[in-house]
Amino acid sequence: MPAALTAALRGALVLGGLMAVAGLGLALVNAGTATRIEENRRAARQAVLRELTGLDVEMATHQNVVACEQGLVALAMVERGYGGAMDVVAAFRNGRLVGVRVPRHTETPGFADILAPADWIGGLGAAAGGTALGGADIDAVTGATITSRAVLRARAAAIDRYGEAAPWCER
Amino acid sequence: MVRTLKLVKAAAVERNAAWAQGLGLCPLFAVTTSIENAAALAAASGVVLVGAAAAVAALRSLVPADVRLPCFVLIIATLTASVTMLAEAFAFDVYTRVALFLQLVVTNCMILGRMEQFASRNPVPRATLDALGTALGFAFALLALGAVREALAGAVPLAALAPGGFIVAGLLLALGRAATARTRREPRRARPGGGASSTRPGSQASA
């Protein structure tokens, strides 16, 4: 066998062997952490919803409705963001939109900073008192255009949906 | 023992990856808005650096020269992915704050640089000690910047933002240069234009 071929083969074997070991190692770490990671993510989602509604609510009880209690109605919408589907929850109190939160998303870290309650998304509820988008005159947030547009679309959809959900809640 | 200390000190102080070589500055500015974030990134980088150095040194006679870089990157990436998963499982609060930069540890040129320059040419104990020193030096750089920025952020909000990071880092760097220049008693040469760029070897800046 020519020397060059032997060298290439050796390189391929070493790299391939290393890949197999690395893959095995990652599979083991994943097996050891997957359940805990899922629990942590679930707890984080719950915390977002609790902060918004003051209640311990589960996602999607009846279609879009995740909570209806004492004049509070929370609707969960699914919108397509930059990294795929994201859950957007909008809470209404006595017919007024009080807040919008994103408990679950796969947006790029860093660009998703606008979804933190203290950031841009925190100001979405108070500004829009009515049933239309009005109030917050925003088309998108620079640097996170697709993410912010998805949130705004979901908010508009939730406002539309509220008309059906509110009577169902009062029943 | 003395040699061991010298090796660690050389890696941590004289060849400090961040201050002396200008490597790994991207996470340095992005994450050091508080001491806690800085410590988390320093710990993650340290674990990856030491683990990769030990692995690279152990495999150095086995890995052919022409595939060494893919092998280094594979080792570093595996360790980074493992650290990321472990952090999300056991330190979720910190993870949510530094997740992006935890994943970017893999692209930290400081780590690949140490593999190529040192770990792939030295036995495991020496490579590990060098990595430990480099990690300590990087941690010191992160923590110093984090501490100053966190202290300033109350009075000067700019300090918490990226531009503030550059300014604080520049000031710390100048301070460090001034301190080491005095101890080394370098003859002061008047440079035309008083150039801001350094003439020291190995001071190339990189993200």
Chai-1 contact restraints between the chains, C-beta under 6 A:
chainA,res_idxA,chainB,res_idxB,connection_type,confidence,min_distance_angstrom,max_distance_angstrom,comment,restraint_id
A,R10,B,P64,contact,1.0,0.0,6.0,A-B,restraint_1
A,G11,B,P64,contact,1.0,0.0,6.0,A-B,restraint_2
A,G11,B,D66,contact,1.0,0.0,6.0,A-B,restraint_3
A,G11,B,V67,contact,1.0,0.0,6.0,A-B,restraint_4
A,V14,B,V63,contact,1.0,0.0,6.0,A-B,restraint_5
A,L15,B,V67,contact,1.0,0.0,6.0,A-B,restraint_6
A,L15,B,P70,contact,1.0,0.0,6.0,A-B,restraint_7
A,L18,B,C71,contact,1.0,0.0,6.0,A-B,restraint_8
A,L18,B,L74,contact,1.0,0.0,6.0,A-B,restraint_9
A,A22,B,L74,contact,1.0,0.0,6.0,A-B,restraint_10
A,A22,B,T78,contact,1.0,0.0,6.0,A-B,restraint_11
A,G25,B,T78,contact,1.0,0.0,6.0,A-B,restraint_12
A,L26,B,A81,contact,1.0,0.0,6.0,A-B,restraint_13
A,V29,B,S82,contact,1.0,0.0,6.0,A-B,restraint_14
A,V29,B,M85,contact,1.0,0.0,6.0,A-B,restraint_15
A,T33,B,M85,contact,1.0,0.0,6.0,A-B,restraint_16
A,T33,B,A89,contact,1.0,0.0,6.0,A-B,restraint_17
A,R36,B,A89,contact,1.0,0.0,6.0,A-B,restraint_18
A,I37,B,E88,contact,1.0,0.0,6.0,A-B,restraint_19
A,I37,B,A89,contact,1.0,0.0,6.0,A-B,restraint_20
A,N40,B,F92,contact,1.0,0.0,6.0,A-B,restraint_21
A,P109,B,A99,contact,1.0,0.0,6.0,A-B,restraint_22
A,P109,B,L100,contact,1.0,0.0,6.0,A-B,restraint_23
A,G110,B,L100,contact,1.0,0.0,6.0,A-B,restraint_24
